[in-house]
Structure formats: structure tokens, C-alpha cells
Amino acid sequence: PSFIGENFKYLLSLTSSSCWRFTAMLANIFASQVVPPGTYNTLKLAILLSLVQTCEIENADYLDLLVVTSDTLIIDRLLNYSICLLPRGIRHPSSSDIFPSVSKDKHGTGSASIQACSALLAQGGICYIGDLSSYRKDKLELLQSVLESRTTTLFIPGKKYGEEADQQVTIAVQTNFWSYVDAGSSPKKHIARDSFLIGQMLILFAKNLRVQLSSEAENLIQGYYLASRRVRRDSVHGSKLSASALKILISLSKAHTKLSLRKKVLEEDALIAILLFESSLTLKHGKSALCVEPNAVFPFDLSDENSLQQRDIYLLQCHHQLLQFIGAYGPGTYVSTNEE
């Protein structure tokens, strides 16, 4: 499209030989006014994926972010910068409610009044709630419930508000949520040379793309999901992968496709989604038989053409390793071995 800008068109043409390079370069140079180019590449890619996966439709593919870091000042600055790229990017003030609440009408009628909140103001966008450690347990439990159902329910007692019967109101929450927690460990930093600002028009265009999942990508995701459920389980609690994991993997894959300005989800998109997801699982549960490294998506600096080529070779190796993992632990799942 003409409104994307010549810089992005040029970058897209330079990286057209690989399905992975365009998004890698975007992440590498994103938010250069806030953090040095080349730093926090995995996080910046996740931010971009979440930004393009925002919309106001039912059963949308949501991508929430929980950043675990010790560099809370920098991460807070980066997330604050990023929400400004959307028309509905809201920074939630800790003194108010994230979700709707009920109070008496201020005009003295005594009737119930539903108060607006950050989550609804950010409808179709991002609600950045900041440091999770600053919230009470009941607030965190409510947040977890909303993330699982994407709805929030208000109970309105009739007697309190002059009504004969109690009422219950369910409100859809169509918002991506961002937050962070302090883990006391600093992520590694990588320095690159080139830098320019990711524009709002690119994000707005990418988020409105309608993408379709190819059968190859779907098979790869399902194969990984089934294999992971088998290797990440114990006799007491069963599998450590919830049913929602499959939806998250599909959402990540679609987001990478959108960010690549394509309309068909390829195996290459699914691979990035799987590596991001597996890295998160590794931090939480330890390594599985897949043995993904912490910096799986950005294993080294992206400083020149040669480094991009090396990353492509590395990702092809990851794809081959993933197919072997699926073949060993996910019997009965057909996955194409064509790596052309």
C-alpha cells in the first residue's frame, strides 16, 4: 500500500528472500528512541506481534504480554512508548479499577451506575497495567479469570440500588493486556547499526490484515502441541500444557504473518510462534526434549547481511529439529518435511 512508506517498502524488498528477515529487522530497530537498536529483540518482536493482534471482534486471537525482567525502568518506558502506536493504548492508573465496577448514581437517584474502566477504554487495543506485584491477590485472581474467559461479570444487588430483583451483567473484554514483574535478572543486550521508527501506519495496516492458516502451518502447530503435551507431563498433575496453548500458538503465528505483511500463515510463521512459546515454557518448567535456547528467535546480533543469512540457516536447523521432535513424540501427526 502507498501509505506504508518508502522505507518499509525498501526494507520489505531487501528481505523478500526470507520469510523471517522482515520481522527480524523490524524488531531489531523498533523503538530506537527508547532503547538502543538491537536490544531486547525477542521482547520487541513480542510487542509488535501483540500490537498487530488487536481488534474489536468476538472470539478474536488475543496476545497478552507478561514481561519478566529486572530492568523495570527500561521495560516500563518501552511498553509505554509502544502503546502510543495504537488509537486505544491505555496506561492503567494503579489507583483505579482495571475492570468495571458498580456504584450509586452520583446524581442522587440511588440507582446503580456501572463505572468505566481501563479495560473497556482500551477496547480493541492494549491495556498496560504495569507492575503486577503492586496488585492485591484478589485483583490478580480477577485478572486471571478475565484473561481466561475474556468477559467480566458484575453483580448488582437489587435491595442496595432500589430494585426488586438482583441483576447480573456480563461485559465482553476485547483487549490485550500488558504487564511486567521484577525477576532480578537482566536480559542480554545486543547492539546493531541501523535504526528508524516503526510507524503507526504500518501497525494499523498490519493489524487489519485478514490472514488464513495454511494446512502445513496447522499441521506443524498441532504436531508440536501434541508432542509437547506428552513430554511435559507428570503422573500427578498430567500435562503442563493447557488447552489454551493451541490457541496461543495459532494467534502468534497469525500475528507474525500480519507483521510480515502477508495473508497466508506459513510454516515459517508457525516456527517463530513455536520457538517463542517454547522459550516461555522453558523459563517456567525447564527444558524439554526439544531443547530450545533462551534466545531461540534471536540467537546472535543482526548487524549485517551475513548475520541475517546465519539466522536463516539457524532457523532452518530449528525447523528440522522440530520435525524430529514431532516425529519422536507426536506419533500419528502428519507434518510435511519439505524444507524448500
PyMOL commands that set and color helices and strands:
alter all, ss='L'
color gray80, all
select helices_A, chain A and resi 2-4+6-14+21-29+41-52+72-83+118-121+132-134+137-149+200-207+215-231+244-259+267-285+305-329
alter helices_A, ss='H'
color red, helices_A
select strands_A, chain A and resi 65-69+89-91+101-104+112-115+126-131+151-156+167-172+176-182+212-213+233-234+238-239+264-265
alter strands_A, ss='S'
color yellow, strands_A
deselect
rebuild
show_as cartoon
